[in-house]
Amino acid sequence: MDFLIVVDMQNDFVDGVLGTKEAEAIVPAVAETIRNWNGPVICTRDTHQKFYLHTQEGEHLPVIHCVEGTEGWELNPVIAEAADVPDTVMELNKPSFGSLELPKCIQLLEDDEDPISSITLVGLCTDICVISNAMILKAAFPETPIRVLEKCCAGVTPEQHRNALNAMKVCQIEVE
């Protein structure tokens, strides 16, 4: 069973308060990857509350974003449409960069007759949430190929995107 993890393809990260032209540019490729995926898809959502600015993250990044229930927190409409597949796609809210719940979700969806064969990640931001979740998944599933689709990810900057991809390669995460 091949899993696809769509990391934080939310309005605030695509074309909202923390959006970039690189993030906007990957939307069609991510949507196409979701549509063509043959296996379970988990879409994560960065999820903050009204008191975000009083958190450690908020003190280091004082930009209110992805507050639960707001338009910025929602998946980008193109991604949401592609991910509108009952019984195949699930959403996972996460309060931080990486989610310790993600490996548990994968284990719950795993089928004894069809074990996990690979986990592929796409989304935003390569240098923050994608790398964090890739590392968590590599630790949780050390013998499972973990992949990142380079053209379906974007970093805070192109340079940070490349740095994160190189760091993941060193940690035996496949970059395609």
Number of C-alpha atoms within 10 A of each C-alpha: 16 17 21 23 26 28 24 29 31 27 23 24 25 26 16 17 14 16 17 17 11 17 22 17 15 20 20 14 16 22 22 14 17 27 15 10 14 13 12 19 24 21 24 24 23 25 20 22 14 11 10 19 17 10 13 10 14 15 11 9 12 13 13 17 26 28 18 16 11 11 15 21 23 21 23 22 14 14 23 16 13 17 21 13 13 7 8 14 18 16 15 17 17 17 12 15 19 21 20 14 13 20 17 12 14 19 12 9 15 16 11 8 7 9 12 18 12 15 22 20 26 28 29 27 26 30 23 17 21 28 23 18 22 25 19 17 22 20 12 14 15 12 10 15 17 22 22 25 17 18 14 23 27 26 23 18 16 13 11 16 21 16 15 20 25 14 13 24 14 10 12 14 22 17 16 11
